[in-house]
């Protein structure tokens, strides 16, 4: 069991910027994910940098400093969205028409989550036929 690795992925960390997700709790997470040999890898997705979301570390080093590498992810362009759809449909036997793909891409506005949700709804509709 000591060899096991766990990835904790937390999306929309922005919604956790309340007193319950305290500096103390973030320190505990850091302790579990502390270095390269730690059993926990922490993946946080947020719309703002963590130091903006959690200003309670002002004057001190944030518990998440140097453990969370900030990577800015922008909206998906059309080519990325199309590649995503193609890859996900590849082994399913379900086919989206060019018109359907264009609608999905346009409706998503470049947001991956919107694309996934809309594509899932279309997939479920087609798979049920």
C-alpha positions in Angstrom: 0.0 0.0 0.0 2.9 2.4 0.6 3.6 2.3 -3.1 0.1 3.6 -4.0 -0.3 7.1 -5.3 -3.5 9.1 -5.1 -4.4 12.1 -7.2 -6.9 14.4 -5.6 -8.4 16.6 -8.3 -10.6 19.5 -7.1 -12.4 21.6 -9.7 -13.8 25.0 -9.1 -11.7 25.8 -6.1 -13.1 29.3 -6.3 -16.2 28.0 -4.6 -14.1 26.8 -1.7 -12.9 30.3 -0.8 -14.8 30.3 2.4 -13.7 29.9 6.0 -14.4 26.1 6.1 -11.5 25.6 3.6 -9.2 27.2 6.1 -5.5 27.8 6.1 -5.2 24.9 8.6 -7.0 22.5 6.2 -4.8 23.7 3.3 -1.7 23.0 5.5 -3.0 19.5 6.1 -3.3 19.0 2.3 0.2 20.3 1.8 1.5 17.8 4.4 0.0 14.9 2.5 1.2 16.2 -0.9 4.4 17.8 0.4 7.1 16.5 -1.9 7.7 14.3 -4.9 7.7 11.2 -2.7 4.4 12.0 -1.0 1.5 9.6 -1.6 -0.9 12.4 -2.7 -0.7 14.5 -5.8 -2.9 17.6 -5.6 -4.6 19.1 -8.7 -6.6 22.2 -8.1 -8.5 24.0 -10.8 -9.5 27.6 -10.3 -10.3 30.7 -12.2 -8.0 32.9 -10.1 -4.6 32.4 -8.6 -4.6 30.7 -5.2 -3.0 33.6 -3.5 -5.9 35.8 -4.6 -8.5 33.2 -3.6 -6.9 32.6 -0.2 -5.5 36.0 1.1 -5.4 34.7 4.6 -1.7 33.9 4.1 -0.8 37.5 3.7 2.6 38.0 5.4 3.1 34.3 5.5 3.9 31.7 2.9 0.7 30.1 1.7 0.4 26.4 2.6 0.0 25.7 -1.1 3.0 27.8 -2.3 5.5 25.9 -4.3 3.4 22.8 -4.3 0.8 23.9 -6.8 2.3 24.9 -10.2 0.0 27.5 -11.8 -0.9 26.7 -15.4 -3.2 29.0 -17.2 -5.6 27.1 -19.4 -7.5 29.2 -22.0 -10.6 28.4 -23.9 -10.3 25.6 -26.5 -10.1 26.6 -30.1 -12.1 24.9 -32.7 -9.4 22.4 -33.7 -8.9 21.3 -30.1 -12.7 20.9 -29.5 -13.0 18.9 -32.7 -10.0 16.7 -31.8 -11.5 16.1 -28.4 -14.9 15.0 -29.9 -13.2 12.8 -32.5 -11.1 11.0 -29.9 -14.0 10.4 -27.5 -16.3 9.0 -30.2 -13.6 6.9 -31.9 -14.5 3.5 -30.3 -18.1 4.1 -29.5 -19.8 3.5 -32.9 -21.6 6.8 -32.5 -21.0 9.4 -35.2 -21.7 13.2 -35.0 -22.3 14.9 -38.3 -20.3 18.0 -39.3 -23.3 20.2 -38.6 -23.7 18.7 -35.1 -20.0 19.1 -34.3 -20.1 22.8 -35.5 -23.1 23.4 -33.3 -21.4 21.8 -30.3 -18.2 23.8 -30.8 -20.1 27.1 -31.3 -22.4 26.5 -28.3 -19.4 25.6 -26.0 -17.9 29.1 -26.5 -14.5 27.4 -26.0 -15.3 26.1 -22.5 -14.4 22.4 -22.2 -17.1 21.6 -19.6 -19.8 23.1 -21.8 -18.6 21.0 -24.7 -18.5 17.8 -22.7 -22.0 18.4 -21.3 -23.5 19.2 -24.7 -21.7 16.3 -26.4 -22.8 13.9 -23.7 -26.4 14.9 -24.2 -26.1 14.4 -28.0 -24.3 11.1 -27.5 -27.0 9.8 -25.1 -29.7 10.8 -27.6 -27.9 9.0 -30.5 -26.9 6.0 -28.4 -30.5 5.5 -27.3 -31.7 5.2 -30.9 
